[in-house]
Amino acid sequence: MEQVSIGKYKIICFTDKGKELMKKLFLALSVSGEVAESGSVASLRDWCRDKFAKGNVLVFIGACGIAVRTIAPFIKDKTTDPAVLVMDEKGEYVIPILSGHLGGAVDAGKEIALLTGAVCVQTTATDVEGEFAVDVYAAQNDLVISDMKKAKNYTAELLRTGESSYYIDERFEEYLGLSGIPGNIKRTSKGEAKLIISPATIEESALYLIPKCIVVGMGCRKGKSCSELKTVLLQKLDELGIDARAVRAIASADIKKAEAGLVELCKELGCEFATFGSDTLMAQEGDFTASDYVKKVTGSDNVCERAVAAYGAKSFLSRKKAKDGITFSAGIIDLRK
C-alpha cells in the first residue's frame, strides 16, 4: 500500500495501477503549491485512524468494500466525520461515500472529477433531485445545524412536497449577508417557518440554522476555572436570549492568552480564543466602562468591552457585566463577505 498527503487530501492505493492514478491525482492537486508527504503504509487501519479527522478528505483508490470496512470502526457522526471518497483504478469514477455535504465529499468529488476527467457519482437525494440541501447551505455559510434529526426530516419533506418556508431573524439579518435560498422556499413569519436562521435561543419546533456571529469579551481573576467561566457565560447568554453555539470567539487581553480556564472554555465551545495587547485595546474608539484598577493590572481601562470592539464587533448586545471575579460583554460580528 502507498499513500500521499497533500493539504486536506489523504490518498491511499493498493495496486500498481492505483499508484499510477494516485500520481496523476497528486500532480493535479500539486498546482496549489502545497507540500506533499508520501510513503508506504504498513497498516491500513492505523493509516485511517490517524487521518480520520474533520477537515480531511480521504480518497481510497480501489474497491468500495475496502473503504467501507476500513472506515467503519471510526465513523461517529456526520457533523464530525471527514469526507471519504472511492475511485476505481482506471480513474473512471469517483464516489463520495461519507460526509457528502457537511464533510465536503461531494465538492471534493467534483473537484477530483474536474482534475482527472472522472465522473463524480452522486447518490445523495438532494444532489440527484437538484434540490436545496440544508446541510450544504449551512456548511457554505458557517451555520450550525440545531438538530440533525430535524434537518433530516426537513429535507425529506422538501423532497416530498417540493416546497418549504424560512425566516431570518431581522435583528441580525444585516450582519449575515445570506443569499442563495431558492424560490420554492418562501420567506414567512417566525411562527410559520419550518427553517429559522438566528443566533437566538431556540423557542420553536422548527429547524434552526445558527450563525456564528457573536463575540464574547471576557476578563477574569487569575485561576478561574473553565466551569466557573462557563457558568457565567451561559447565564449571560441566556439573559440575552443567545444560543452558545452562536459564539464565534471569546476575546480578552494578551495577559490572559495562557489563562487555562479561558483556553479550555474555548476548546469546549469550539470557538476561537482571541487576545489583544493593551495598546490595541486602548486604541478602540467609543464609550467603555473604565476601571483604574483594571488599567493598572492590564494596561487597559477595560478588557471585555474593548476586546469585543477589537475583534471587530459592529454592535454591542451587552456592555460590561461582572460576577464572581469574571467580566462579560458581547457583540455582533458582521459576516457579510
N, C-alpha and C positions, 0 to 999 in steps of 0.2 A: 504494500500500500504506500502511495505517495500523497503528500499534501502540500498545499501552498496557501499562504495567508497574505492578502493584500487589502489593507483597510478593513472594512467590515466584512469582506468576503473571506470565508474559510472553506476551501475546496479540497475534496479528497477523491481519489480514484483507486481502482483495483486491478486494472489491466494495462497492457501497453497501449491499446487503442484509447483507453480512458486517459492515459498520461498525455497522449498527443492532443486530445481535446482540452485537457487541463492547461497545457502550454498555450494553446490558442486563446483560451479564455483569459489566462493570465496576461498575455500580451495585449489583448483588447482592453483589459482593465488598467493596465500599466500607464495609459496615457495620462492618468491623473497625477503621475509622478510620485505616488506613494511607494514606500519601501516595502518589499515583499519578503516573506520568510518561507522557506520550503525545506523539505526533507522527508525521510521515511517515517512511517508510523508503525510502531510495534503492536499497539493495542487500539483497536477501533473504538472500543468503549471508553477508554481513557481520553482519547482524542475528542470524542463527542462531549464527554463530561466537562473537559476543560474549555471547550468552545461554546457550550450551550448557555449563552448569556444574552439577555435582551440587547438589541442593537446589532448583533452579529447576523450574518446571512450564511447559513451552512448549505453548501452545494455538494451533493453526492453524485458522482458520475458513475452510474451503474444501475442495478435493479432497484425498483421501489421497495421490494421486500427487505433488502439490506438496510435501507434508510429507516424504514418503519421499525424494524426490530431494534436498530441501534438507538434511536431517539426515544423509544417507548418508556424506558425507566426514568427519563429526565423530564418528561412533559408534566407541567404543573397547572398552568393557567394561561389562557390566550392573551391576557394583559401583560404577562412577563416572559412568555416563551419567545425564543428568537425565530426568525424566518428560516424555513427549511425548504430546499428545492431538490429535485432529482432531474438529472439529464441522462439520456441514453448515450452509449459510447460513440455513436455516429454523429451526435450533436443535432439530431433532427427535432427533438422535443425537449422542452424544459417545463417541469411541472411543479408548481407550488403545492406543498403538501402540509405545511403547518404555518400558522400565523400569517395567513394570506393578506389580511388588511392591517391589523394593529402592529404586526411584526414587520410588515413591508414585503412579504414574499411575492405578492402579485406584482408590485412595482419592480422588484428585483428581477423577477422572471421576464418582464417586458424589456428591461434593460439588457439582460443577457441575450434575449432573443434578437434584439436590435444589433448587438455587437457581434453575434455569431451566425446569424441567419437561421436560428432555430425557430420553431413555432412554440409560443407560450400557450400551454394548455390550461385554461382557467375553468375551475369547477365550482366556484362559489356562486350561489344563486343570483346575487345582485350583479355580479360581473356578466354572467350568462344572459340575464334578462336586461342588462343595461340600466338597472335601477339604482336609485340613490342608496349608498351604503353608509349607514350612520357611523360605523366604526372607522371607515376611511376618512369621512369628514372630520371626525374627532381627532384622528391622528394628524391630518393635514393642518388643522387649526389649533393644535395643542390644547384640546379639550379633554377633560376627564369624564369617562362614562360612569354615571352614578351607579348603575346596576346592570351587569352583563345579561342577566335573565330578562330584564325589561328591554334591553337592546335587541335581544334575540326575538322577543315577542313583537316588538315594533317592526322589525324587518320582515317578519313572517306576515304580519297584517298588511304591510305596504306591498309586498309581493302578491298577496291575495286580492287586495282591493285596487291597487294602483294609485292610491292617494292617501294623504295624511295631513297633519296640521302641526304648526310650531309657533312658539312665542319666544321673543328675545327680550330680556329684562331691559326696559327702557332706561333705567338708572345707569346702566353700564354700557349700553349699546354704542355710544360714540367712541368708546375706547377700544372696542373689539375689532372693528373693521371686517366683519364677517360677510361673506357672499357665497354664492355657489349652490344655494338650496334651490332645487328645480321647481318649476311652476306647479307641478301636481301636489306639492306640499305647501298648503296655504297658510299664510300668517293669520293668527287669530288671537283671541284673548287668552290670558294665562289659564283661566279656569277651563277652557275648552281645548287647550293644546295638548297633544299627545307627546310632543317633544318640547322641552323648555331649555333654553340656553341662558344660564345665570350662575353667578358665584354664590347666590343666596342659599341659606339653609333650606333643605328640601321640605316642602309643605304639601306637595301634590302627589298624586299617584302616577303622574306622567314620568317618562324617562327624562332625566336631566343630563345635559352636557355642561360641564363646569369649566369655565375659562380660568386659567391660572393667571389672574390679573391683579392679585393682591400682594403687596409687600408689607411685611410687618417689621416695625422697628422695635428692637428690644435692648434694654440695658439691664444690668443686674449686679448685685454684690457678688464678689468673688466666691466661687464654690457652690453656687446654686445648682441643684441637681436638674437633670432632664425632666424628672417627674414634676418638680416644683414649677419649672418654666412652662411645661406643657399645660399644667392645670390653669395657670394664669392666662396663657394664650387661648386655650379653648373657651375659657369663661368669657374673655373679652370678645372673641369672635362670635360667640353665641349671643352676647348682648347686641352685637352689630347685625346679627342675622346672617353671618357669612359662614359657608362651609369651609372647613380646614383644608380640603383638597384644592381650594382656590388659591392657596398661598404659593406664590412663585418663589419668594425669597424671604429670609429673615435678615435684616440689616442691622449692623451695630458699629461700634468703634473698633479701630485696629487693635487696641489693647485687649479686646475680647476675642481675637481671632483664634486663640487656643483655649478658650473657655470650654471645658469639657461638656458641660450641660447644654450649651448652645449648639456645639458641634453635633452632639448626639441627637438633639431635638431635630435638627435639620435633616439628618440621616433618616430619622424615624418618619418625618413628614415627606421625605423625598423632595425637598426643596433646596435651593441654593443658599449658602451662607456667605453674605457679602459684608465686608468691613471696610471702613474708610478712616483715613488719618484725620487728625484734628483740624488741619488746615482746610481739607476738603469739606469737612462738616461745617466749619465756621464760614466757609465761602457761600453756603446756601442762602438764598435770598428769601425773606419772608419773616413773619412773626412767629417766634418759637418760645416755648415755656423755658425761661432761663433759670439756671441754678449756679450760684457761685461755687458751691461745693463740688458739683459735677465738673465744672470747668477746672477746678484745682486738681481733681483726680485724673481727668481725661484730656484736658486741654481744650475741650469744647463745652459751651454752657448748656448743651442739651445733646443727648445721644439719640434717643429713639425717634424723635420728630425729624431731626436733621438727617439722620441716616435714611429715613424714608424718602426725604427730598433728594438726597444724594444718589439714591438708587434710580431716581427718575420718575417718581410718582407725580401724576398731574393733578391729583386732588386727594385731600385727606378724608378718610372715613372716620378716623378717631384721632384726636390730639392726645397728648401725654396722659396716661393713666398709670398710677403707681399702686402696687400691692405687694406686701411681704418682701420688700427689697428688690422688686422687679418693676421695670417700667415698660410700657407698651404703647405703641401707636400703630396706625395702619393707613395705607393709601392705595389708590388705584393706579395701575400702570397702563400706559397707552400701548396696546398691542397692534395697532394698525401698521401695516407694512408699507 
